[in-house]
Amino acid sequence: MRIDELKSIARENGVVGAGGAGFPAYAKMTDKADTVILNCVECEPLLKLHRQLLAAHTEEIIGMLDEVREAFGAKEAVVGIKSEYVTTIKAVEAVLDKFPKVRICALKAAYPMGDEVVLIYEATGRVIKPGGLPIDENVVVYNVETMYNLYEAAYNNTPVSNKLVSIVGEIDNPVTVRVPLGTSVKDTIAMAGKPTVKDPAYVMGGPMMGRLGTDDTVITKTTNAIIILPSDHKLVAKMNKNLSIEKKRASSSCCQCRTCTDLCSRHALGHPIEPHKLMRAVANNDTSDLSVFTNSAYCSGCGICENYACPQGLSPKSIIQEFKAGLRGAGIKIEKVEPAPVEEDREYRKLPVHRLAARLGLEKYDKAAPFNDDVQVSKKVKIPVSQHIGAPAMPIVSKGDVVSAGQKIAEAREGLSVAIHCSIDGVVDKVTEREIIIKAK
């Protein structure tokens, strides 16, 4: 299959990164790559769906990975996976004789191993320059569900209309299920039973980089998990914090121990991000060195500094992210710079995921969440027309239209954009600039 064919298939079928920011898959397709990496690391604690999906559909996913590699003209494809995912590794090993240019890279269960900058270094030894992209080092990275969605689009003409979601935490029956896009959190949680606490809070995505949701929050192409926690859980309290108060706490409590910087995964790879310096500048209203602030642009937002490293319980990540958003809002472009040498003791500063889970108070929730590959039933969906980086899709349906699952309901716009498809059979109830509401027949 040629690259232009793959691009058209991915764009028209709405294939985007199934997690993170939802970068359109077609925009990564290039003949400049010599390595394609399949990310099956599942960066954060409690996330399960990628290893489960790869174990269930091994040959389809590895076959598609090899076809992508061949279309790009890349020399090899690498499956990046934690060594503790024994069942999934065995499933991949069982088909590798059919794909001689695909290899496994077994990795330590450390956080944030799923960060593509970290994963690329682990799998290839190449350092992505601060402000740069993987393709600068001739690498392209896709996660497992994205690759499976590309397979479904290419071979079954099936667009992305549902999402695998792990429902874990304070719930009767933890499970990983396929949920129609646009399904509410309330309806999604019901697929796993009932919350086991009276006043639950919902963390959408991972506990380190996720956000709080509500009953009305909807499932999108990037929703990997719903973690149900007691509303008084310390992780929920951190997500609800007042940033102005956190800045004052930095002024009164930051002791400049620099543990936040020492444990920063990007800093260890030579990126110029030093949280302790920004905290010092904020604490003292010191603007004498503006690079301390502009370097916030290189932060991955992994949250180690805030949720693990800081002995004072301060919030360097949140403060850094505010400055990062300010730079972006002001239209200041991130410069690509040369990295410093990789830290010699980087290997000894890796953060074990299980230790992180214990520190976050999540250890007791690390239970099996059985994989159910059947698409669940939803009576009503609110499908956002923007579920990806780039321009929102343009609705092409009107109120009263009868639609079916898989039908295109919004066209990709000019520039970086992908199509959006219906997730259930039903009737269009409302169309706005932001969403399309559909009720089941």
C-alpha positions, 0 to 999 in steps of 0.5 A: 500500500502506498503512503498516499493511499494510507493517508487518504484512508486514515483521514477519511476514517477519522484515525487519530492518536487514541490517547494524548492530544489526538494527533491525526494519524495521516499527518505522521505518514512520511517516507523520511522514517527509517523506524516505526515504533508501536507504543504498547507501554501504557505510560500511567498506572491502572491503564490496561487497554493497549496490552489487552488489545494487542493480545486479542488482535495480535496478527492484525496489529503487527501485520498493519505495523509491518505494512506501515513500515513497508509503505514508509520504506522504513528499515524496521518496526519496533514494538515498545512494551513493558517486560511485565506484559508477559501474555502480550509479549508471548502473543507478539512473539508467536507471530514475529516469524511472519514479520522479520523486520519487526522486533520487540523492545522490552522495557522496564515498568517505569514512568513515563516510559510511554512518553514518545521522547523517552520511548524513542531513546529507549528503543533506538538510542536517539534523542529528540531535540527539545522543541523537535519532533520524532521525524527529525530523528527519522522515527514515527510512533503510533500507539496500539489502538491507533494501529488497530483503527488503521487496520480496521479502516484499511481492511474492513472499511470501518471508521473510528466510531467507538473507543476502548475505555478501561473503567477502574477504581471504586467500581463494582466490576472493573472492565475494559469496554468498547464505548460509542463515541459521545457516550456520557461518563454516567452511561459508560460507568454503568457498563461496569456496575455501580460506584462503590463510594457515595460521592465519586470523582472521575479522573478522565485518562491517567492519574498523572496527566488526566483531568477531572470529569463529570457525569456529563463528560463524553467519551472521545477518541482520546479517552483511555480510562475513567478512574473512579475515586472518592471525592476526598482522595488526595489525587482529586484534591490536587486536581482541584487546587487553586493555582494562585494559592499554589504560587504562594505556597511555592514562595513560602515552602520551596526549599530548592532541593532540586528533586523535581529537576533530578527526577525529570525524565526530559531533563535526564535526556538533556532537555532544558527544563529545570522545575526548581529554577522556575519555582525559585523565580516564581517564589522571588518574582525574579525575571532576570533570567527569562529562559527559566520561563521560556524553557517551560515550553519543553515540559512534557507535563508528566507530573513527576515533579508535582505528584512524586518528587516534591517533598513539600507537596508543591505544584511545579507542573501546574505552574509550569503548564500555566507559563507554557499555555501563556507562551502558546497563547502569546504566539511564541514558537518553541525553538528547536535547540541542541540537547545537553548530554544524557545524564550518566545516572539516568538509569538509576532515576527511573521511577517504578510505576508500582512505586508511583501507584503506591505514592498516589494511593492507587495500589488497591485499584490495580486489579484485573479489568477484563477485556470486552471487545463488543461495542456497548449500547448507548441510547444517546450520544453527544459527538464533539466535532473536534476530537483531534489536534487541528481544525474541527470537522464540519457537520454535514447532517441536520436535525431530523436526519436518520443516521447509522453507526459508521456513517460520516457526519462531519467532513474534514476541513482544509488543513490538519483535520479528520472526518467524524463518524456516527457511533450509533443508529438513530436520529440527529437531535441537534447540530451545533458548532461544537457537537452533534447530538444523536438519539437512538431509534 
